[in-house]
Amino acid sequence: MRLLERMRKEWFMIGIVLAIAGAKLKPSVGVNGGPLKPEITVSYIAVATIFFNSGLSLKTEELTSALVHIRLHLFIQIFTLAFFPATIWLFLQLLSITPINEWLLKGLQTVGCMPPPVSSAVILTKAVGGNEGIVITPLLLLLFLGSSSSVPFTSIFSQLFMTVVVPLIIGQIVRRYIKDWLERTKPPFGAVSSCVLLMIIYTTFCDTFSNPNIDLDKFSLVLVLFIIFSIQLSFMFLTFISSTRNNSGFTPADTVAIIFCSTHKSLTLGIPMLKIVFAGHEHLSLISVPLLIYHPVQILLGSVLVPTIKSWMVSRQKGVKLTRPTV
């Protein structure tokens, strides 16, 4: 019974494994020109569905209060979209002399360029990672991996506008008219986006397994897994140290938001964006692998560390109350 509950809770992780396994068994179904027609159904319809769904679920009425925390907003923004990708780029200069698969290393750089998840626990993350990620992430990808992209710059942004920005805006407009119904029924937005995302992952790996020239060695995969664990733990520790300095000005609750929002990366935004920026690239699936690994790792580390971080936050908040002078 507990196993079934666990499987129900982690259905998306299981779905990723099954999607990749299905692509391995029958790659011809999801390749470009195949029965699923992913060049249309995925590149346009699936991606647009995810962002229309995000537009419907995004509570912009709550963003105003979140933006009051401008100092917190700036810290997360700068760390996520400047410090993170730049540090990864420097680290990859060292790793480039190792025998690790070069496309997995490029995938690590794409992880660094991604914004935080739109669905993070705090509404501030929506302000940090929503609109800015749509513009800055492809710019960062082109800056660090420009030579790897076979799609013209103008084409990338026109497709981003049509499949990301327009559906997001339409979703927000529709939300205005059916807001009460949405609040009352609470549709499963997350589940819908996750199902569509599984289709994108499936078709991406169909292209890989149908190409006999692509080979992924287990040594590189194990090393990348270890590197991702190390990166997340190191950056979580760094954000904790930075936000708890005496003159930082952040509360314990701010520190918790910083730890998770600054180090988490969006799979929902990331995979569709890679599909657009690296459209037609034969190594797209290998470039996607580090992001697919990063997602479950951030959930695993989060679930392990949440009790410790929560107890730290509660004790610090009690300490702050005790040290306040009584009138």
N, C-alpha and C positions, 0 to 999 in steps of 0.2 A: 504493500500500500504506500509506504514511504517512498519506494522507488518510483511508483507511478506519479506521485505528487512532485517528486524531483524532476521527472521527465516532462511533466506538464509545465513546470516552472521554467525549465531550460529548453523548451521546444525549439526556440530559434537556433540555438547552438547545434542541436540535433539536426535541424533542417539544413544548416550550412554543410554539415558532414554528408547528409543524404543528397544534397544538391550536387556536391562535388563528385560523390560516388556515382550518381546518376549520369553526370556528364562523362565520366570515365567509361561507363558501360555502353552508353549510346550517344556519342558526341555529334553524330550526324543530324540529330533532331534540332539541336540548338545553335548550329553554326550559321553564319551569314548565308542567306539563300536557302536555308533549310525550312522544314515545315512550320517552325515557330516564327520565321521571318523577323529575327531579332533586330535587324537594321531598321525596322519600323516599330515593332511592338515593344522593344526594349529601349532603343535610343531615343524614341520620342514619347510613346504612350506610357511606358512604365515609369520613366523618370518624371514626366509631367504629373502622373498620378501621385507619386510620392510627395511632390511639392505642393500640389493642390490640397492634398491631405494635411500637409504641414500648415498651409494657409488657413484651413478650416479649424485646426486645433490650436493655433497660436493665439493666445489671449493678449492681444496688444493693449487692452485696457489696463493690464497689470504692468506693462513695461515702464510706464511713467514713474511709478513708485520705485522700480528697480534702478532707474537711471539716477536717482538721488544719490546712490552710492558711487559717485563718479570716480573716487580714488580706487575703489575696489575694481570697478569696471576697467580702468586704465591699466591696472597691474595685470589683470588676466589677459587683456587684449595684447599688451606688449610682450608678455611672457609667451603666450600661445602663438602669435603670428610674427614674432621677430626673434626672440631669444631661442625658442625651441627649434625652429628650422635652421637657424644659423649654427647652433651648437651641433645639431645632427650633421650638417654639412661638413663641419670641421672634423668631427669624429669619423665620418665616412672617408675623408682623405687618408686617414690612417688605415682604415679597413680595406681600402682599394688595393693594397699590396698583398692582401691575404687571398687564399684560394676560394673565398666565399663567392657564390654566384653573383655576377655583376647586376643582374636584373632584380635580385632580391635586395641588394644594396640600394638600388634606385627606388625600390618600393619602400625602404626605410626612410628615404628622403621625402617621399610623398606623404608618409605618416606625419612627419614633422610639419608639413605644410597645411595639414587639415585643421579646421576649427573644432571647438568643443561640440559635443552632441547638442542638438536642438532640444532633446527631451531630458536634459539634466534636471536634477531634483529641484534646483532653485531657478526661479523665473529670470534671474539675472543672466544666466547662461544663454537664454534666448536672445537677450539684447546683445550679448557679446558675440555669439557664434552664428546668428542668423544671417542678417543682410551682409555684414562685413565678409563673412566666409565666402559668399557667392562671388564677390569681386576679388578679394585678396588671395584666396586659395589658388585659383588658376594663374594669377600673376606670379605667385611664389613657385608654382610648378614649372612655369615657363622660365623663370629666373634660374632655378637650380637644375632643371632637366630639359631645358629648351630644345636641345639637339635631339632629344629622344622622341619628341612629339612630331608626328607626320602630318598634323592638321594645321592649316594656316591660322594665325592669331585671330583674324577677323571672323573666321568661320567658327572658332571655339566660342567667342563671345556672343555671336548671333545665336548659336544653338543654346548656350547658357541662358540667354535672355528669353528665348521662346519656350524652353522646357523647364526652366527653374523660376525665373522672375515672374513671367506672365501667369503661370499656374498659381504661384504663391499669392499674387495680387488678387486673382479671381477668387481664390479660396477665402481670402480676407473679406472681399466684397460679399460673397455668398454668406459668410459667417454673420455679417451684420443683420441679415434678414432672417436667419434661422437660429440666432444665438440662444434664444429661450429653449427651443427644441433640443439643441445640442447639450445645453446644461442639464436638461431634464433626462435625456436618454443616455448621455455619455457614450457615444459610439466608440468602438475599439480602434482608434486611429493608429495606435502603435502596432497592433496586430496586422492591420491592413498594409501599412508601409513595410513591415517585416516580410510579409508574404510576397509582395512585389519585389523586394530586395533579393529574396531567395531566387526568384526568376532571373534577375540580372546576374547574380553569382553563377547560376547554372549555365546560362548562355556564354558567360565569359570563359568558363572552364571547358565548355564544349569546343570553343575555338582552339584552346590549348591542346586538348587531347586529340584533336583531329590533325594537329601539326606534328609529324614525326620528328622534326628537327629540334623540338623543344624537349630538354631533359632537365630534371631537377634532382640534384644529388641530396641524399639524406643528411650528409655532413653539414651542408650549407643551411638546411632547414633547422637542424638542431641548434646550430650556432646563432641563427637569427632569433629563434625562440628565447635563448639565453640572453641575447643582447636586448630584446624588447623588455624582458623582465627587469634587467639591470637599468635600462633607461627610465622605466616608469618609477621604480623605487628611488633612483637617484634624484629625479625631478620632483617627486613628492617630498623627499627629505629637504631638497633645496628650497622649495616653496614654503615649507613649514618653517625653516630657519629664517628665511627672508621676511616672512609675515609675522613672526613672533619677536622680532627685535624690539627693544624698548621704545625706539622712536618711530616705529613703523606706522602707528596710528590705527592698526587693525584690531578688532575685537576677536575673541576666540571663535565666534560664529563666522566672522569674515575669513579667518584662517582656514576653517573647514571648507568653506566655499572655494577658496583659492587653491587648496590642495587638489580637490577633485576637478574643478572647472579648468584649471591651467594644464592639467596633465592628461585629461581624457580627450579622445579624438572621435569624431563622428563617422560611423560606418554608413549611416543612412545618407549623409551628404557626400561622403568620400567615394563610395563605389560608383554612384551615377556620374560624379564629376570626373573620375578617372576614365570612365567609359566615353565621356565626351572629349576630354583633353587628349586621350591616347586612342581615339577611334581608329580601328583598322590596324593597330600595332600588334604584331604577332606575339609579343611578350607581355601583353596587357595582364594576363592572369598571374604571371610571376610577379609583376609589379604590384598586383593587388594582394598577394599573399601576406606580406607584413601587416597590412591594415586588417586583414581577416584574423590574424593572430592577435594583434593588439587589442581588438574588441573584447574577446573572452578574457584576456589577461587583465584588462582594466576592471572588468566585472569581478573576477576572482580576487584580485588584490583589494578591491573596494570592499567586498564582503568579508574578507579576512581582517582588514584594518578598521572597519567602521566601529566595532565595539571599543577598541583601544582609543581611537580618535574621539569617540563620543564621551567616554569617561574622562579623557583629558579636558575636553571642552567644558563639561559640567563642573569639574574640579576648579578649573581656571575661572569660570563665571562665579562660582561660590567665593573664590579668593578675592575677586574684584569687589564683590558685595561687602565682604568682611573688612576690606581695607578702606572703604568709603567712609569719610568722616561723618559722624552723626551730628545733627543740628540740635 
